[in-house]
Amino acid sequence: MHFTTTRLIVRPFEPADAPAVILFWGDADTVRFLGDGEPWVADEPSAAACIDRTRAYYHEHPGYGFFAVELKADTSLVGHIVLKPLGSDEVEIGWLLDTRYRGQGLAHEAAIGMLHHGFETQGLDQIVAVMYPENRASRRVAENLGMVYQGTRPEQIGRASCRERV
């Protein structure tokens, strides 16, 4: 899966991305609203292993997974966009940007492209975004995408999450 937007290239992660992903997957502030809030990687070997798992997921679930978001202007890797089935019959969209690139509309731009992929290419009828209530920036992105707040409920990791649907 690969698409471009006005300012972005969204593509599968490559092994060569390992040094760059440490800047966002390894940064506690950047990942504080993902999973248990702990960094996913600590160094280049752990980043390479994470990318390997991500790449394996592409083959197991075509059209789904975590995808690299890079700037067209200089090919800087700035974060990820994800489309993945949840444990139920739902499919989730999610986004993460390196803190240096937030507030520029890049998450919204990547998410619009991923929603198009989900609806048009994957044939989905509905896509949800699940986020922590205190993650106001992601709530704003979801609202700007036209998603509708569906309420807050406990999740497996012990914190409440809110659900948005489009």
C-alpha positions in Angstrom: 0.0 0.0 0.0 1.4 3.4 -1.0 -0.2 6.8 -1.5 0.7 10.4 -1.7 -1.0 13.6 -0.6 -0.1 17.2 -1.2 2.8 17.1 1.3 3.2 13.5 2.2 4.3 10.0 1.0 2.7 7.2 2.9 4.4 3.8 2.3 5.4 0.6 4.0 8.2 0.8 6.5 11.6 -0.4 5.2 14.5 -1.8 7.2 16.5 1.4 6.4 13.9 3.4 8.5 15.2 2.0 11.8 17.4 5.0 12.8 14.5 7.4 12.0 11.8 5.6 13.9 13.8 5.8 17.1 13.0 9.5 17.1 9.3 8.9 17.5 8.7 5.3 18.5 11.5 5.7 21.1 10.4 9.0 22.5 8.3 8.8 25.7 6.5 12.1 25.0 5.6 11.1 21.5 4.1 7.7 22.4 2.5 8.7 25.7 -1.0 8.1 24.3 -0.2 4.8 22.6 -0.8 1.5 24.4 0.8 1.6 27.8 2.5 4.9 27.0 6.0 3.3 27.0 8.4 3.8 24.1 8.2 0.9 21.6 12.0 1.0 20.8 15.2 1.8 22.6 17.9 1.5 20.0 18.5 0.6 16.4 18.3 -3.2 16.9 14.9 -2.9 18.6 13.7 -0.5 15.9 14.7 -3.0 13.2 12.9 -5.8 15.0 9.8 -3.6 15.3 9.9 -2.8 11.6 10.4 -6.5 10.8 7.2 -7.3 12.7 5.4 -4.5 10.9 6.5 -5.8 7.5 5.4 -9.3 8.4 2.0 -7.9 9.3 1.6 -6.5 5.8 1.9 -10.0 4.3 -0.6 -11.5 6.8 -3.1 -8.6 6.4 -2.8 -7.0 3.0 -3.7 -3.3 3.0 -3.5 -3.1 6.8 -0.8 -2.2 9.3 1.4 0.7 10.3 2.7 2.7 7.4 5.5 5.3 7.3 4.6 9.0 6.8 7.3 11.0 5.2 7.5 14.6 3.9 7.6 14.9 0.1 9.8 18.0 0.4 12.8 16.3 2.0 11.8 12.6 2.6 12.0 13.1 6.4 10.2 10.3 8.2 7.8 12.1 10.5 5.5 9.4 11.9 3.1 6.6 11.1 -0.5 6.1 10.1 -2.2 2.8 10.8 -5.3 0.9 9.6 -5.8 -2.3 11.5 -8.6 -4.6 12.5 -9.5 -4.6 16.2 -10.4 -7.7 18.2 -14.0 -7.2 17.2 -15.5 -6.5 13.8 -14.1 -3.0 13.8 -11.2 -1.5 11.9 -9.2 1.3 13.6 -7.4 4.2 12.1 -4.6 5.8 14.1 -1.8 8.3 13.7 1.4 9.3 15.4 3.7 12.2 14.5 7.1 13.1 15.9 6.5 16.0 18.3 8.5 18.3 16.0 5.9 17.9 13.2 2.7 18.4 15.1 0.3 21.2 14.6 0.8 21.4 10.9 -2.2 19.4 9.7 0.0 16.4 8.7 -1.9 13.9 10.8 -5.2 15.1 9.2 -3.7 14.9 5.7 -2.4 11.4 6.2 -5.6 10.3 7.8 -7.7 11.5 4.9 -5.6 9.4 2.6 -5.9 6.4 4.8 -9.6 6.7 5.2 -9.9 6.8 1.4 -7.8 3.6 1.2 -10.0 2.0 3.9 -13.3 2.8 2.2 -12.3 2.6 -1.5 -9.6 0.0 -1.6 -10.4 -2.2 1.4 -14.2 -1.8 1.0 -14.9 -0.9 4.6 -18.2 0.5 5.7 -17.0 2.0 8.9 -13.7 3.0 10.5 -13.1 3.9 14.1 -10.5 5.9 16.0 -9.8 4.9 19.6 -7.9 7.4 21.8 -7.5 8.4 25.3 -9.9 11.2 26.4 -7.0 13.4 27.5 -5.4 13.2 24.0 -7.0 16.4 22.8 -4.9 16.8 19.7 -6.0 13.4 18.3 -9.6 14.2 19.3 -9.4 17.4 17.2 -8.0 15.4 14.2 -10.8 12.9 14.5 -13.4 15.6 14.7 -11.9 17.4 11.7 -12.1 14.2 9.8 -15.9 14.2 10.4 -15.8 11.4 13.0 -18.5 11.3 15.6 -17.8 10.8 19.3 -19.2 7.5 20.4 -18.5 7.6 24.1 -15.8 6.6 26.6 -15.3 3.0 27.8 -12.7 1.0 29.8 -10.1 -0.7 27.6 -7.7 -3.6 28.4 -4.9 -1.4 29.5 -6.8 0.1 32.4 -7.4 3.6 31.0 -10.6 4.8 29.5 -10.7 5.5 25.7 -13.1 7.4 23.6 -14.2 6.1 20.3 -14.9 8.2 17.2 -16.6 6.8 14.1 -16.8 7.9 10.5 
